Amino acid sequence: MTRIPHATSGEPNPLHALTLDRLRCRTSTKWRTHPDDVLPMWVAEMDVPLAEAVVHALTEALALGDTGYPAGTGYAEALAGFAEKRWGWDGLAVQRTAIVPDVMLGVVEMLKLVTGAGDPVVVNSPVYPPFYQFAEHMDRQVIEAPLDADLRIDLDILDATFRQATAGGSRAAFLLCSPHNPTGTVHTAGELAAVAALADRHGVRVVADEIHAPLTAAGVDFVPYLTVPGGESGLSVMSASKAWNLAGLKAAVAVAGPEAAADLARLPEVVSHGPSHLGIIAHSAALRDGTAWLDALLTGLDDNRRLLADLLAEHLPAITYRPAEATYLAWLDCRALGLGDDPADVFLRRGRIALNSGIPFGTGGAGHVRLNLATSPELITEGVRRMAAALD
Ligand SMILES: Cc1ncc(COP(=O)(O)O)c(C=O)c1O
């Protein structure tokens, strides 16, 4: 695989474009869950205008009344082109893909293909809370294999957890989060190959949620799970929704490795009725023509990570923050502040800033908060000011 470094783009930083007054006009969950005196820095929505390529594609579709049902493999083709350019992956075969309504419903469908009711699903806690909620809703039993102290996959623990998950002869799956939410950890090729070897040894099927992949920082290698040795039997769900802020325009793509093609072929046809045609148009345009915008965003996120680290060191030095290599999320260890298991509650009540509580992320989440960095430097500065004020 030849990796092509991210281009330096002449695009303006989209994180600088919107004022707080404009953002407060939004009607999405980030902006409507709390009253107006609260600064929302929680759910994974970005404070950016859409990439021009996406606006253009949607505007054309609206002008044409092209708002019917989706057809064809355009989204998968756009994703395959992006994967080849960005990650040097020339093996994303469109015939081994399927459109799914969104990433979490895609994950649910992939888990249904490889496990049955009551079967175990292994996750690396702390992890994106809907991993627990969706798996439990579909009657799977979640088993945690916590990350290690460096917030990386602990292969010994994963080995032991796979053994436990398959002990009764159950069909088990591992729901990999790559890159990892909330820590932003980018798994290395070596780690992923070790995961594949363990999965193979224990007969565990791997489903990879790779929604954050395009949000890997320049100079850092994102390795698609299906490309590592042993990853051929994996299933992945990918989407443009996180990196281009398109969560409200529902669509995602499920991809099967060569040895999982027969599994994906069993996906019921009705699943393809879920994604929105406008979502597919928007996601495809982003992947095809939105990379300069993405590069500008990634540069802005790097700046924001550095800014946050500096501000915390100055105003809240008891918080431990390791700037991540991917995602726009900052995972803050607040245990030394002595605020108990749920510091987000204290920051909200006393500082009027909404962060994600670490508790729903599972084991390893207590005493932590997740902060959303996809905003302007001014609002990050204001956010840290509010967090510090909560402690006065
Ligand atoms: C790891 C992960 N998976 C899935 C999702 C949700 O994706 P979708 O809205 O496409 O279901 C998110 C959203 O933040 C996420 O972080």
Ligand as a Chemical Component Dictionary entry (heavy atoms), coordinates in Angstrom:
data_LIG
# 
_chem_comp.id                   LIG 
_chem_comp.type                 NON-POLYMER 
_chem_comp.pdbx_formal_charge   0 
_chem_comp.three_letter_code    LIG 
# 
loop_
_chem_comp_atom.comp_id 
_chem_comp_atom.atom_id 
_chem_comp_atom.alt_atom_id 
_chem_comp_atom.type_symbol 
_chem_comp_atom.charge 
_chem_comp_atom.model_Cartn_x 
_chem_comp_atom.model_Cartn_y 
_chem_comp_atom.model_Cartn_z 
_chem_comp_atom.pdbx_ordinal 
LIG C1 C1 C 0 -17.629 5.556  17.230 1  
LIG C2 C2 C 0 -18.915 6.100  16.696 2  
LIG N1 N1 N 0 -19.746 5.293  16.022 3  
LIG C3 C3 C 0 -20.921 5.752  15.536 4  
LIG C4 C4 C 0 -21.326 7.054  15.736 5  
LIG C5 C5 C 0 -22.653 7.492  15.231 6  
LIG O1 O1 O 0 -22.701 7.386  13.870 7  
LIG P1 P1 P 0 -24.094 7.407  13.097 8  
LIG O2 O2 O 0 -24.739 8.731  13.437 9  
LIG O3 O3 O 0 -23.733 7.274  11.655 10 
LIG O4 O4 O 0 -24.853 6.246  13.632 11 
LIG C6 C6 C 0 -20.488 7.922  16.428 12 
LIG C7 C7 C 0 -20.914 9.314  16.655 13 
LIG O5 O5 O 0 -20.258 10.097 17.294 14 
LIG C8 C8 C 0 -19.254 7.438  16.921 15 
LIG O6 O6 O 0 -18.418 8.230  17.603 16 
# 
loop_
_chem_comp_bond.comp_id 
_chem_comp_bond.atom_id_1 
_chem_comp_bond.atom_id_2 
_chem_comp_bond.value_order 
_chem_comp_bond.pdbx_ordinal 
LIG C1 C2 SING 1  
LIG C2 N1 SING 2  
LIG C2 C8 DOUB 3  
LIG N1 C3 DOUB 4  
LIG C3 C4 SING 5  
LIG C4 C5 SING 6  
LIG C4 C6 DOUB 7  
LIG C5 O1 SING 8  
LIG O1 P1 SING 9  
LIG P1 O2 DOUB 10 
LIG P1 O3 SING 11 
LIG P1 O4 SING 12 
LIG C6 C7 SING 13 
LIG C6 C8 SING 14 
LIG C7 O5 DOUB 15 
LIG C8 O6 SING 16 
# 
